[in-house]
Amino acid sequence: MFNFQKEISFLTKQHLARNLVPIDSRQSTTLKQNGRIFLQFSSNNYLGLADHSTLKSAAIAAIQNWGVGGGSSRLVTGNSRLYVELENRIAKFKNTESALVFSSGYAANIGSIGALVQKGDIIFADRLCHASLIEGARLSGATLRVYHHKDTEQLGRLLQKRKVKDKTLIVTDGVFSMDGDITPLPEILRLAEEHNAFVYLDDAHSTGVLGPHGQGTCDHFGLINSRIIQMGTLSKALGGLGGFIASDQSLIEYLINRARPFIYTTALPPSVLATSIAALDLIGKDPSIRKQLWRHTNQVRKHLNQIGFNTCGSETPIIPIRVGKTETALDFSRKLLDEGIYIPAIRPPTVPDGTSRLRISLMASHTDEQIQFLLVTLEKIGKELRLI
Ligand SMILES: *Cc1c(COP(=O)(O)O)cnc(C)c1O
């Protein structure tokens, strides 16, 4: 028999129950909840584009010209000209022949991995890969082997051991979403070349953020290589919604025919597509937003490390503070709320047992005063909880 209440009580006892809380403000550096205003340090809206006037104007114009709904699947009549324009822009941005937009990053991952490999093939995935990548791997039916976080030596050994005829995909995040560190892409690519594998790179947190042009992990390492299948999302730094794959033309044509979450779903609303086009325009034209994000990032990380917090090797605007016990992480988060700062505790199963943490994410649009208040408050509570 189903007994949902019992399952939930079980979670509650372990401090693992989750609940939805309504937010009464737009996506910005502050948020309103239960009538109170908090400083927001937990959004993936890294460049502040989710509430940017240029993007809003683009969305409004698209609604006037194209209406509000996608109408039908892209393979039927939902494939508006805006899709073509957006995909051309993405391909240019990612230095690839072609690109394909999905309804979300999640759909891009489960759809693409599910189409690229099947039963009898093999996937090697970093242990800290995003849930949607693992989901895609499971759905594909391929054999899934997990290697220790960023451990390319182990990956090399596993590649060596496999049967050579197995079609092989190495799956990794570009920036790891709960640790904020960067994948060792050059070494992974070298192994892929040596063992005739492909690399599936999830650039959800890197697109718009990482690299001299904000193009992502390949840009960061100065790599262009068609062995790397680049996935990204339009929902984080780009401020809107959608996911994509950027790669060779032949792979894109294959996905159009084989990726079920691409085929059997309605096209995105035109306004959402127009928003992403405007975001890519802005990122190309105005590097100052990204520079401001990195100025905050370097300042916060340096300071937190100096005062003795464990920031999990973060190198990006995602800066965790590792606490360990779930209860302590929740306590830390509650004390921050009392001070007017919103930073959620991240608990298992999102992160491994015993590694509960606070996860700070920074935005270009935070002011220096907001950053200063964050640092002072984290230090005060860190001392109270004897973490530093
Ligand atoms: C957020 C995220 C996704 C999913 O992207 P959505 O566009 O939010 O569906 C995929 N991979 C990683 C690493 C993510 O952080």
The ligand as a Tripos MOL2 file, in Angstrom:
@<TRIPOS>MOLECULE
LIG
   15    15     1     0     0
SMALL
NO_CHARGES

@<TRIPOS>ATOM
      1 C1         20.4600   23.4380  -13.6520 C.3       1 LIG1
      2 C2         21.2530   22.3540  -14.2560 C.ar      1 LIG1
      3 C3         20.7410   21.5700  -15.2820 C.ar      1 LIG1
      4 C4         19.3080   21.6800  -15.7180 C.3       1 LIG1
      5 O1         19.0960   22.8370  -16.4360 O.3       1 LIG1
      6 P1         17.6200   23.4830  -16.4540 P.3       1 LIG1
      7 O2         17.6890   24.4190  -17.6040 O.co2     1 LIG1
      8 O3         17.4500   24.1620  -15.1510 O.co2     1 LIG1
      9 O4         16.6670   22.3760  -16.6560 O.co2     1 LIG1
     10 C5         21.5690   20.6450  -15.8690 C.ar      1 LIG1
     11 N1         22.8390   20.4720  -15.4640 N.ar      1 LIG1
     12 C6         23.3670   21.2000  -14.4720 C.ar      1 LIG1
     13 C7         24.7790   20.9840  -14.0600 C.3       1 LIG1
     14 C8         22.5830   22.1530  -13.8190 C.ar      1 LIG1
     15 O5         23.0860   22.8440  -12.8180 O.3       1 LIG1
@<TRIPOS>BOND
     1     1     2 1
     2     2     3 ar
     3     2    14 ar
     4     3     4 1
     5     3    10 ar
     6     4     5 1
     7     5     6 1
     8     6     7 2
     9     6     8 1
    10     6     9 1
    11    10    11 ar
    12    11    12 ar
    13    12    13 1
    14    12    14 ar
    15    14    15 1
@<TRIPOS>SUBSTRUCTURE
     1 LIG1         1 GROUP 0 **** ****
